[in-house]
Amino acid sequence: MEKEENQNSTSANQNKDEVKKTEKPEENLAEENKQETGQEPKEEIKEPTPEEKIAELEDKIARTFAEMENQRRRFEKEKEDAFEYGGYSFAKEALNLIDNLDRSKNVLENDDKLKETEALKKTLEHLDIIKKDLISIFEKNNIKPIDSVNKKLDPNFHQAMMEIEDDTKEPGTIIQEIQKGFTIKDRLLRPSLVGVSKKVTKKEEKTEKKQENSENK
């Protein structure tokens, strides 16, 4: 009898071990499947909830309205610029008339044959009248000349073409205007071409002192 009981107990223990081997956790099964197939187990794709779908649509609508508003503002700005600055190129070309008048005036004034003649005086007067009329027409259309002489050099409105030694003025002061500049409303039409002052160099100061000393002797 004891032998039979021992045999029964051993067989029962064997059956328990077999059950334990077959009843493996899901994690172990997933790991075995991963090792067998060589791929990660597929995750289930969650369907978005109705609330999430509504939030996504609201975001898309808000972005669309923002883009439409930006386009509208750009269109309004382009329309205003076209209205206010549509004559920019024409105005810039028209400035050549004033330049040509100034050149003609300089040529006549430097002509030795015409100097001190009545014809020259009348001609210069007419040229001045024409120039004033042109500038008046420009000003009515918001095209205005830039003040330059005795002003500090401003890179936004002036372009320095040369430096002139002058201790009576602060360095960077405009003392000569080569070509007049103009603005159209709040924009630069063309810069003034100018000559600015700079300090006299030491070498020239020394030569001047030598000359003064030699004269005094």
C-alpha positions in Angstrom: 0.0 0.0 0.0 2.7 2.5 0.8 4.3 1.8 -2.5 1.1 2.6 -4.3 0.6 5.8 -2.4 4.2 6.9 -3.2 3.6 6.1 -6.9 0.4 8.1 -6.8 2.1 11.1 -5.2 4.9 11.2 -7.7 2.5 11.0 -10.6 0.5 13.8 -9.1 3.6 16.0 -8.8 4.5 15.3 -12.4 1.1 16.3 -13.6 1.3 19.6 -11.6 4.7 20.4 -13.3 3.3 19.7 -16.7 0.3 22.1 -16.0 2.7 24.8 -14.9 4.7 24.5 -18.1 1.7 24.7 -20.3 0.1 27.6 -18.3 2.6 30.4 -19.2 1.8 34.0 -18.7 0.8 36.2 -21.7 4.0 38.1 -21.5 6.0 35.0 -21.9 3.8 33.9 -24.9 4.3 37.3 -26.5 8.1 37.1 -26.0 8.1 33.6 -27.5 6.1 34.9 -30.5 8.5 37.8 -30.9 11.4 35.4 -30.9 9.8 33.1 -33.4 8.6 35.8 -35.8 11.3 38.4 -35.2 8.8 41.3 -35.2 7.3 43.4 -32.5 3.7 42.7 -31.7 1.3 45.1 -33.4 -0.2 47.8 -31.2 -3.9 48.4 -31.6 -4.7 51.7 -33.4 -7.1 53.8 -31.3 -9.9 55.4 -33.1 -10.1 59.2 -32.1 -13.1 60.1 -30.1 -15.8 62.5 -31.4 -14.4 65.2 -29.1 -10.9 64.8 -30.5 -12.3 65.0 -34.1 -14.2 68.2 -33.3 -11.1 69.8 -31.7 -9.0 68.9 -34.8 -11.6 70.4 -37.2 -11.8 73.6 -35.1 -8.0 73.9 -35.2 -8.0 73.6 -39.0 -10.8 76.1 -39.4 -8.9 78.6 -37.1 -5.7 78.2 -39.2 -7.6 78.7 -42.4 -9.2 81.9 -41.2 -5.8 83.2 -39.9 -4.3 82.6 -43.4 -7.2 84.4 -45.1 -6.8 87.4 -42.8 -3.1 87.6 -43.5 -3.8 87.5 -47.2 -6.4 90.2 -46.9 -3.9 92.5 -45.0 -1.2 91.9 -47.6 -3.6 92.8 -50.4 -4.7 96.0 -48.6 -1.0 97.0 -48.0 -0.2 96.3 -51.7 -3.2 98.3 -52.8 -2.2 101.3 -50.6 1.4 101.2 -51.8 0.3 101.1 -55.4 -2.0 104.1 -54.8 0.6 106.2 -52.8 3.8 105.2 -54.6 2.6 104.3 -58.1 4.4 107.3 -59.6 7.7 106.4 -57.9 9.5 105.5 -61.1 8.1 108.4 -63.0 9.0 110.9 -60.3 12.6 109.5 -60.1 13.0 110.0 -63.9 11.5 113.4 -63.7 14.2 114.6 -61.4 16.6 114.5 -64.4 14.8 117.7 -65.6 16.0 119.6 -62.5 19.5 118.1 -62.9 19.6 119.2 -66.6 18.5 122.7 -65.7 21.3 123.0 -63.1 23.9 121.7 -65.6 22.7 124.2 -68.2 22.9 127.0 -65.7 26.5 126.1 -64.8 27.5 125.9 -68.4 26.1 129.4 -69.2 27.6 130.9 -66.1 31.1 129.7 -67.0 30.9 130.8 -70.6 33.4 133.7 -70.9 31.5 135.2 -73.9 28.2 135.4 -72.1 29.5 136.7 -68.8 28.1 140.0 -67.6 25.6 140.2 -70.6 22.0 141.0 -70.3 21.0 137.9 -72.3 22.7 135.7 -69.7 20.9 137.3 -66.8 17.5 136.9 -68.5 18.3 133.3 -69.4 19.4 132.4 -65.8 16.3 134.1 -64.4 14.0 132.0 -66.7 15.9 128.8 -65.7 15.4 129.6 -62.1 11.7 130.2 -62.6 11.3 126.9 -64.4 13.2 125.1 -61.6 11.0 126.6 -58.9 7.8 125.7 -60.8 9.1 122.1 -61.1 9.9 121.8 -57.4 6.5 123.4 -56.6 4.7 120.7 -58.7 6.8 118.0 -57.0 5.9 119.3 -53.6 2.2 119.2 -54.4 2.6 115.5 -55.1 4.5 114.9 -51.8 7.9 114.9 -53.5 10.1 117.2 -51.4 13.8 118.2 -51.6 16.1 117.1 -48.8 17.9 119.8 -46.7 21.6 119.1 -46.7 24.0 122.0 -46.4 25.1 122.6 -42.7 23.3 119.4 -41.7 24.9 116.4 -40.1 25.5 113.5 -42.5 22.5 111.1 -42.3 23.1 107.8 -44.2 19.3 107.5 -44.6 19.2 110.7 -46.8 22.7 111.6 -47.8 25.5 110.0 -49.6 29.0 111.3 -49.0 31.0 111.7 -52.2 34.1 113.4 -50.8 35.7 114.9 -47.6 36.7 118.5 -47.4 39.1 119.7 -44.8 37.5 122.4 -42.7 38.2 123.1 -39.0 35.4 125.6 -38.8 32.8 122.8 -39.0 32.3 119.7 -36.9 33.6 116.5 -38.7 30.7 115.0 -40.7 28.9 118.2 -41.4 27.7 118.7 -45.0 29.4 121.7 -46.5 28.7 121.1 -50.2 25.8 119.7 -52.1 26.7 118.0 -55.4 23.3 116.8 -56.3 20.0 117.5 -54.5 18.1 114.5 -53.0 14.3 114.1 -52.8 11.8 112.1 -50.8 8.3 110.9 -51.8 6.1 110.9 -48.8 8.0 108.8 -46.2 10.3 107.1 -48.7 13.6 108.1 -50.1 13.4 108.9 -53.8 17.1 109.5 -54.2 19.8 110.5 -51.7 21.6 113.9 -51.8 25.2 113.6 -53.0 27.3 115.7 -50.7 30.7 116.7 -49.5 31.4 116.5 -45.8 33.9 118.3 -43.5 36.9 116.7 -41.8 39.7 117.9 -39.6 42.8 119.3 -41.1 45.6 116.8 -41.0 48.6 117.4 -38.8 51.1 117.5 -41.7 49.2 120.4 -43.3 49.1 122.2 -39.9 52.9 121.9 -39.6 53.4 123.2 -43.2 51.0 126.1 -42.5 53.0 127.0 -39.3 56.3 126.9 -41.2 54.9 129.2 -43.8 53.7 131.6 -41.1 57.1 131.5 -39.4 58.9 132.2 -42.6 56.6 135.1 -43.4 57.2 136.6 -40.0 60.9 136.4 -40.4 
